[in-house]
Amino acid sequence: MEKSCATSERSLCEHLRKFYPSSGEPPIFWIFESTILPNTAEIVESPSDTNDTCHRDIIKISRNESEKIFRQFCAQPDDIEICLGNESRQFSPSDIAAP
């Protein structure tokens, strides 16, 4: 999803709850710069099944490449954001409830 598009009318957390309610509560997400993608990768507009016009697909990238990128750039919990109400903050291991 393109952040500037998603936040044009509401907060990012409100957007995630509206268009991706089945993803769970609270929404947890990772924001990254397209510059971490290989030169062959493309980001294309691809409205979601929930009619999110801000949704984007990353194409021309292998599963192996995407997994390497995720491991390299999203290796720590503080690389992830969590929604609290309509705002987000850095995720913390303490956000995971003990069983």
C-alpha positions as CSV (number, residue, x, y, z in Angstrom):
1,M,0.0,0.0,0.0
2,E,1.3,3.5,-0.7
3,K,1.5,5.4,2.5
4,S,0.8,8.9,1.1
5,C,-2.3,7.6,-0.7
6,A,-3.5,5.7,2.4
7,T,-3.1,8.7,4.7
8,S,-4.8,11.2,2.4
9,E,-8.2,10.9,4.1
10,R,-7.4,9.1,7.4
11,S,-4.6,7.8,9.5
12,L,-2.7,4.7,8.3
13,C,-4.2,2.7,11.2
14,E,-7.7,3.7,10.2
15,H,-6.9,2.8,6.6
16,L,-5.6,-0.7,7.6
17,R,-8.7,-1.4,9.8
18,K,-11.1,-0.3,7.0
19,F,-9.6,-2.2,4.1
20,Y,-7.9,-5.2,5.9
21,P,-10.1,-6.1,8.9
22,S,-9.4,-9.8,8.6
23,S,-5.6,-9.1,9.1
24,G,-6.1,-9.0,12.8
25,E,-6.2,-6.5,15.7
26,P,-4.2,-4.5,16.3
27,P,-2.8,-3.9,12.8
28,I,1.0,-4.5,12.6
29,F,3.0,-3.4,9.6
30,W,6.4,-2.7,8.1
31,I,7.1,0.5,6.1
32,F,10.0,0.3,3.7
33,E,11.6,2.4,0.9
34,S,11.4,1.0,-2.6
35,T,15.1,1.5,-3.0
36,I,15.7,-1.7,-1.0
37,L,14.1,-3.7,-3.9
38,P,16.2,-5.1,-6.8
39,N,16.3,-3.0,-9.9
40,T,14.1,-5.6,-11.7
41,A,11.2,-5.2,-9.3
42,E,8.2,-3.1,-10.1
43,I,5.5,-1.6,-7.8
44,V,2.2,-1.6,-9.6
45,E,-1.3,-0.3,-8.7
46,S,-3.5,-3.3,-7.8
47,P,-6.7,-2.5,-6.1
48,S,-7.4,-5.0,-3.3
49,D,-10.4,-7.3,-3.0
50,T,-11.7,-4.7,-0.4
51,N,-11.4,-1.9,-3.0
52,D,-8.3,-0.3,-1.5
53,T,-7.2,1.9,-4.4
54,C,-3.9,2.5,-2.5
55,H,-2.9,-1.2,-2.6
56,R,0.2,-2.0,-4.6
57,D,1.8,-5.3,-5.7
58,I,5.5,-5.8,-6.0
59,I,6.2,-7.8,-9.2
60,K,9.3,-9.2,-10.9
61,I,10.8,-10.3,-7.7
62,S,11.3,-13.9,-6.6
63,R,10.1,-15.3,-3.3
64,N,13.8,-16.0,-2.4
65,E,14.7,-12.3,-3.1
66,S,11.8,-11.0,-1.1
67,E,12.7,-13.3,1.9
68,K,16.3,-12.1,1.8
69,I,15.2,-8.5,1.8
70,F,12.8,-9.1,4.7
71,R,15.5,-10.8,6.7
72,Q,18.0,-8.0,6.0
73,F,15.8,-5.0,6.5
74,C,13.1,-6.2,8.9
75,A,15.3,-8.2,11.3
76,Q,14.3,-6.6,14.6
77,P,11.0,-5.9,16.2
78,D,11.7,-2.2,16.2
79,D,11.5,-2.3,12.4
80,I,7.8,-3.0,12.7
81,E,5.0,-0.6,13.6
82,I,1.9,-1.4,15.7
83,C,-1.4,0.5,15.8
84,L,-2.7,1.8,19.1
85,G,-6.0,3.4,18.4
86,N,-5.6,5.5,15.2
87,E,-1.9,6.1,15.7
88,S,1.1,3.8,15.4
89,R,4.4,3.3,17.3
90,Q,7.4,1.1,17.2
91,F,6.5,-2.5,18.0
92,S,8.0,-4.0,21.1
93,P,8.4,-7.6,22.2
94,S,6.3,-6.7,25.2
95,D,3.4,-6.2,22.8
96,I,3.1,-10.0,22.5
97,A,0.9,-11.4,25.3
98,A,2.2,-14.4,27.2
99,P,0.2,-17.6,26.6
